[in-house]
Amino acid sequence: MQFGALSRRRWSDRFRLLERAVAGFARANAPDLVDCRDEDFAVANFAGLGGVDDRLDDTLDEIVCYSDFNLGFWKKINDILCTAIEFRVTALTPEALDLADGHALDADFAQCIAHVIEAKGFYNGGHELHVLVLHSRNALVRMLTKRLIKDPIGLRYYGLATGYAVMAYVAGFAGLFAVSGIVNLAGILLLAHGMTIAAYMIHECGHNMVFNHSRHNAYLGRAMSWLCGAAYGTYEDMRYKHFRHHVDNDDVVWFDYENFFEAHPTVTRAVRILEWFYIPAHDLVMHAVMVFTSFVIPQRRDQRLRNVVVIAIRGGVFLALLIFVPKVALFYVLAYLLMMHILRFMDSVQHDYPYNLTLFDYVKPPHKGDKEWEQVHTFSNPISLRFPKLNWLVLNFGYHNAHHADMNLPFYRLPELHRALTGGDRQRVIPFLSQLKLYHRNRVTRIYNPQPEDYPKGEDYLKTAQSGRGLIGGNAASFLTSF
């Protein structure tokens, strides 16, 4: 017992000596008024020179930290000695928040960030950054999804679609330079499909289905237009024309291509010959109008500078390929023509609408807002119902009745709505084999095919299309052509 009491007294004496030493050290290093920018506050000596060293040390301590001290641990014991540990200033002398601007509440930026991180629990000794990444990953994804992405799972689907379009374009284009013919063929197919997905992403962006804000959809839509060759005109013009199609229940155009072909029989004859050889010459005529849109369409003369810049960039790159690697230029053209075939194949039987020249001269359409009429004259042509994943090759664009029933529904939700609308009835869709037959048999006649009085409409059109026979189907209706 006496030994225990003696031991306690010895330890008590030692603590008194330590306390006196600390007190003497504190008095010797007491803060003064070197920093005279605000006479009401006292700051440690070195910070009075402007806080440069203090800011640097604070930044290192707050953001990096030494592994010997865990900020969270000190909080658990009520910040004992935390001033001496967390801030490199005089021991036991608290420091007011950064006074560089003369305000006690004006905290240093690094300190603010560190406090936020610490308050959220993103700290662990010397591994703060590593743990911050691990702990904040899900929070960051949730924040992006909530603030940027329109649909919670859209980040996954649209991210994959966009990434695939870019990677397929790059990899496919690289494959065009290969020596192997098989690699060249694979490159052509991959490039064509990458451009196709980019085109359908423009459609998704045009409906504001990717991001919450239209400007973000526009950014992505414009980027995709460079991949699929639709950048000569503006994204806004494409979007406007396509929305008129949905809102007016009509195909509104500026270019009267039927009268054009009638007035130019030589061009019509050449186009028909090329189409017989499966060269999409009709679309090449439309593409030519799109390339020189500001020179052809009077209402778009104010776009000439932009139009010329795009022509110079894309035309210059293609000309360089044609001169130095003509094989690659030829393969690129083949990939582009293949994309044209895919897009117009999907468009060709989705409506029995006639077209009207009211794009710039608005006339109220007779069926505007008539959702029942719209559904009767809209037709679904999925690639496959038995293997629904195949429809992802065109981002489910074949579920066209579902798309027109709710044009704000993203592509990955269309199959569910299609089943709700049709009850899974296969008689409500045009079989893929019938689509191929119509595309093959009418490849020449549909170039110039005015609709006669007995042209099938509604249910009759659907039955004709399902049979794979009949002079039906269109060529020039595309969301990429804004005229």
Backbone hydrogen bonds, N-H to C=O, Kabsch-Sander energy under -0.5 kcal/mol:
donor,donor_aa,acceptor,acceptor_aa,energy
5,A,1,M,-2.4
6,L,2,Q,-2.6
7,S,3,F,-2.4
8,R,4,G,-2.2
9,R,5,A,-2.2
10,R,6,L,-2.3
11,W,7,S,-2.2
12,S,8,R,-2.3
13,D,9,R,-2.7
14,R,10,R,-2.3
15,F,11,W,-2.1
16,R,12,S,-2.0
17,L,13,D,-2.4
18,L,14,R,-2.5
19,E,15,F,-2.5
20,R,16,R,-2.6
21,A,17,L,-2.4
22,V,18,L,-2.3
23,A,19,E,-2.5
24,G,20,R,-2.8
25,F,21,A,-2.3
26,A,22,V,-2.2
27,R,23,A,-2.4
28,A,24,G,-2.2
29,N,25,F,-1.2
30,A,27,R,-1.3
32,D,43,V,-0.6
36,C,34,V,-1.1
41,F,38,D,-1.4
43,V,32,D,-0.8
47,A,44,A,-0.7
48,G,44,A,-0.9
48,G,45,N,-1.5
49,L,46,F,-1.6
50,G,47,A,-1.6
51,G,46,F,-0.5
51,G,47,A,-0.7
55,R,51,G,-2.9
56,L,52,V,-2.3
57,D,53,D,-3.0
58,D,54,D,-3.0
59,T,55,R,-2.7
60,L,56,L,-2.3
61,D,57,D,-3.2
62,E,58,D,-3.5
63,I,59,T,-2.6
64,V,59,T,-0.6
64,V,60,L,-1.9
65,C,60,L,-2.1
69,F,66,Y,-1.5
71,L,69,F,-0.7
73,F,70,N,-0.7
74,W,70,N,-1.6
75,K,71,L,-1.6
76,K,72,G,-1.2
77,I,73,F,-0.7
77,I,74,W,-0.9
78,N,75,K,-1.4
79,D,74,W,-2.2
80,I,74,W,-0.5
80,I,77,I,-0.8
82,C,79,D,-1.9
85,I,81,L,-1.4
86,E,82,C,-3.5
87,F,83,T,-1.7
89,V,87,F,-2.2
93,T,90,T,-2.0
102,G,99,L,-2.2
106,D,103,H,-1.5
107,A,105,L,-1.5
112,C,108,D,-2.6
113,I,109,F,-2.5
114,A,110,A,-2.5
115,H,111,Q,-2.6
116,V,112,C,-2.3
117,I,113,I,-2.6
118,E,114,A,-3.1
119,A,115,H,-2.8
120,K,116,V,-1.8
121,G,118,E,-1.1
122,F,117,I,-2.5
123,Y,121,G,-1.4
127,H,124,N,-2.0
128,E,125,G,-0.6
131,V,127,H,-2.4
132,L,128,E,-2.9
133,V,129,L,-2.2
134,L,130,H,-2.0
135,H,131,V,-3.2
136,S,132,L,-2.3
137,R,133,V,-1.0
140,L,136,S,-3.1
141,V,137,R,-2.4
142,R,138,N,-2.6
143,M,139,A,-2.4
144,L,140,L,-2.7
145,T,141,V,-2.8
146,K,142,R,-2.5
147,R,143,M,-2.8
148,L,144,L,-2.6
149,I,144,L,-1.7
150,K,210,V,-2.0
154,G,151,D,-2.0
155,L,151,D,-0.5
156,R,153,I,-0.6
157,Y,153,I,-1.5
158,Y,154,G,-2.7
159,G,154,G,-0.7
159,G,155,L,-1.0
160,L,156,R,-2.1
161,A,157,Y,-2.4
162,T,158,Y,-2.6
163,G,159,G,-2.6
164,Y,160,L,-2.7
165,A,161,A,-2.4
166,V,162,T,-2.2
167,M,163,G,-2.8
168,A,164,Y,-3.3
169,Y,165,A,-1.8
170,V,166,V,-2.5
171,A,167,M,-3.1
172,G,168,A,-2.5
173,F,169,Y,-2.4
174,A,170,V,-2.3
175,G,171,A,-2.0
176,L,172,G,-0.8
176,L,173,F,-0.8
177,F,174,A,-1.4
178,A,175,G,-1.0
184,N,180,S,-1.9
185,L,181,G,-2.4
186,A,182,I,-2.5
187,G,183,V,-2.6
188,I,184,N,-2.4
189,L,185,L,-2.3
190,L,186,A,-2.7
191,L,187,G,-2.8
192,A,188,I,-2.5
193,H,189,L,-2.2
194,G,190,L,-2.5
195,M,191,L,-2.3
196,T,192,A,-1.8
197,I,193,H,-2.6
198,A,194,G,-2.0
199,A,195,M,-2.1
200,Y,196,T,-2.2
201,M,197,I,-1.9
202,I,198,A,-1.5
203,H,199,A,-1.4
204,E,200,Y,-2.0
205,C,201,M,-2.7
206,G,202,I,-2.7
207,H,203,H,-1.2
208,N,205,C,-2.2
209,M,204,E,-2.1
212,N,148,L,-2.9
216,H,213,H,-0.6
217,N,213,H,-1.6
218,A,214,S,-2.4
219,Y,215,R,-2.0
220,L,216,H,-1.9
221,G,217,N,-2.8
222,R,218,A,-2.8
223,A,219,Y,-1.9
224,M,220,L,-2.5
225,S,221,G,-1.7
226,W,222,R,-1.0
226,W,223,A,-0.7
227,L,223,A,-0.8
228,C,224,M,-1.8
230,A,225,S,-2.3
231,A,225,S,-0.8
233,G,230,A,-0.5
238,M,234,T,-1.7
239,R,235,Y,-2.5
240,Y,236,E,-2.4
241,K,237,D,-2.2
242,H,238,M,-2.1
243,F,239,R,-2.3
244,R,240,Y,-2.0
245,H,241,K,-1.6
246,H,242,H,-1.5
247,V,243,F,-3.2
248,D,244,R,-2.6
249,N,245,H,-0.7
250,D,245,H,-1.0
251,D,354,P,-0.9
252,V,250,D,-0.8
253,V,356,N,-2.7
254,W,483,F,-5.0
255,F,483,F,-2.6
256,D,254,W,-0.6
257,Y,255,F,-1.5
260,F,256,D,-1.9
261,F,257,Y,-2.5
262,E,258,E,-2.0
263,A,259,N,-2.3
264,H,260,F,-1.0
268,T,264,H,-2.3
269,R,265,P,-2.5
270,A,266,T,-2.2
271,V,267,V,-2.6
272,R,268,T,-2.3
273,I,269,R,-2.0
274,L,270,A,-2.3
275,E,271,V,-2.6
276,W,272,R,-1.9
277,F,273,I,-1.0
278,Y,275,E,-2.0
279,I,274,L,-2.5
281,A,279,I,-3.1
284,L,280,P,-1.4
285,V,281,A,-2.0
286,M,282,H,-1.8
287,H,283,D,-2.5
288,A,284,L,-2.1
289,V,285,V,-1.8
290,M,286,M,-2.0
291,V,287,H,-2.7
292,F,288,A,-1.9
293,T,290,M,-1.2
295,F,292,F,-1.4
296,V,292,F,-1.6
297,I,293,T,-2.6
300,R,297,I,-1.9
301,R,298,P,-1.4
303,Q,300,R,-1.6
304,R,301,R,-1.5
307,N,303,Q,-3.0
308,V,304,R,-3.0
309,V,305,L,-2.1
310,V,306,R,-2.3
311,I,307,N,-2.3
312,A,308,V,-2.6
313,I,309,V,-2.3
314,R,310,V,-2.7
315,G,311,I,-2.3
316,G,312,A,-1.7
317,V,313,I,-2.1
318,F,314,R,-2.4
319,L,315,G,-2.6
320,A,316,G,-2.2
321,L,317,V,-2.1
322,L,318,F,-2.6
323,I,319,L,-1.9
324,F,320,A,-2.7
325,V,321,L,-1.9
328,V,325,V,-0.9
329,A,325,V,-1.6
330,L,326,P,-2.4
331,F,327,K,-2.4
332,Y,328,V,-2.5
333,V,329,A,-2.0
334,L,330,L,-2.0
335,A,331,F,-2.3
336,Y,332,Y,-2.5
337,L,333,V,-2.6
338,L,334,L,-2.0
339,M,335,A,-2.0
340,M,336,Y,-2.0
341,H,337,L,-2.1
342,I,338,L,-2.2
343,L,339,M,-2.5
344,R,340,M,-2.4
345,F,341,H,-2.1
346,M,342,I,-1.9
347,D,343,L,-1.6
348,S,344,R,-1.9
350,Q,347,D,-1.4
352,D,377,H,-1.2
356,N,251,D,-2.8
358,T,356,N,-1.8
359,L,253,V,-1.5
362,Y,360,F,-0.8
368,K,365,P,-1.1
369,G,247,V,-0.9
370,D,367,H,-1.9
371,K,369,G,-1.4
374,E,370,D,-2.2
375,Q,371,K,-2.0
376,V,372,E,-1.8
377,H,373,W,-1.7
378,T,375,Q,-0.9
379,F,350,Q,-2.3
380,S,428,R,-0.6
381,N,398,G,-1.7
390,L,387,F,-2.0
391,N,388,P,-1.5
392,W,389,K,-1.5
393,L,390,L,-1.7
394,V,391,N,-1.4
395,L,392,W,-1.4
396,N,391,N,-3.0
397,F,394,V,-1.4
399,Y,396,N,-1.6
400,H,398,G,-2.2
403,H,399,Y,-1.8
404,H,400,H,-2.3
405,A,401,N,-1.9
406,D,402,A,-1.8
409,L,406,D,-1.5
413,R,410,P,-1.9
414,L,411,F,-1.0
417,L,413,R,-1.4
418,H,414,L,-2.8
419,R,415,P,-2.2
420,A,416,E,-1.8
421,L,417,L,-2.2
422,T,418,H,-2.4
423,G,419,R,-2.3
425,D,422,T,-1.3
426,R,424,G,-0.5
428,R,425,D,-1.5
429,V,426,R,-1.2
430,I,380,S,-2.4
435,Q,431,P,-1.9
436,L,432,F,-2.1
437,K,433,L,-2.0
438,L,434,S,-2.4
439,Y,435,Q,-2.4
440,H,436,L,-2.2
441,R,437,K,-3.0
442,N,438,L,-2.1
443,R,440,H,-0.9
446,R,442,N,-2.0
447,I,444,V,-1.3
448,Y,445,T,-0.7
455,Y,452,P,-1.5
460,D,457,K,-1.6
462,L,458,G,-2.0
463,K,459,E,-2.3
464,T,460,D,-2.4
465,A,461,Y,-2.8
466,Q,462,L,-2.3
467,S,463,K,-1.4
468,G,464,T,-0.8
468,G,465,A,-0.7
469,R,464,T,-1.1
472,I,470,G,-2.0
474,G,348,S,-2.1
478,S,476,A,-0.9
481,T,478,S,-0.8
482,S,480,L,-0.7
